[in-house]
Amino acid sequence: MPYIYGCATIRVVMPDLQTAQQMGWNFSIFLRVFLLCLLIFRRNVQFFPFFTTYLIVNLAKALALNLAYQAWGKDALSTYQLAWSMEAVVTVTRALAVAELCRTLLGAYRGIWSLAWRVLLSCAGLIVLYSVISSKHTWEGFILGSGRALELAIASVIVIVFLFLRHYEVVSELSVRYLALGFCIYACIAVINFSVLERYVNAYAEIWNALGVVAYLACLMAWTWALRKFIPRPAFHPLLFSRAVYQQLSPEINARLRSLNDQLSHFWGVGEPRS
């Protein structure tokens, strides 16, 4: 759109949405390759096998789609089927990577983790079930509803994990939290995107793709910062008090236990055991 200033007409040349989206997509491929190199050279592959698998599958999907666009075109049925088939595989590996990060953040505390994974699995299952049931009963509606359900489940799981970390004051590696935060940011934007796309499929398709690329770029940058160094394997080191503290607390605890035992014995009518 030209802007008029005085007698001179200045035309601002801006790349169209499709060109900007292609540039962002190409840059995201570069970042994924760079992330994979970081995982290898920083020796983090052994600690994050599912995250590494997710990254490889995602990179393979990007390269396969580029080849499909050149061979069949973007609007071909074969390209459409390949894109959604590979997206299903990517989503499964992403869910496994998120589960791996949750296990890394809370797994050192067995009691907290045993409660957390049950809560996380229940919430994720209910969200997926509700979203699939409430989606439109068409093929496109099922695809969009399933995608939104999975992204909503991933975002909810990560938020609940952060709540567990805050409530139980669990000490965790900052880099691992940034990895989880990247997944959460991408999932939240994807949920909004899927919800709008489901209502305005034709008018919103290009914007949906562009926002998806931008969200994923932000996610990749967060992961790049997190993986810039070696991430040590978290180990549980219980905090122990000094001997003097235990010697001071022990008589008081024993007295309270004895008092509780006397009250319960009186309540149930149980006498002291005879020697």
Secondary structure, 3 states (H helix, E strand, C coil): CEEEECCEEEECCCCCHHHHHHHHHHHHHHHHHHHHHHHHHCCCCCCCHHHHHHHHHHHHHHHHHHHHHHHHCCCCHHHHHHHHHHHHHHHHHHHHHHHHHHHHHHCCCHHHHHHHHHHHHHHHHHHHHHHHHHCCCCHHHHHHHHHHHHHHHHHHHHHHHHHHHHHCCCCCCHHHHHHHHHHHHHHHHHHHHHHHHHHCHHHHHHHHHHHHHHHHHHHHHHHHHHCCCCCCCCCCCCCCCCHHHHHHHHHHHHHHHHHHHHHHHHHHCCCCCCC
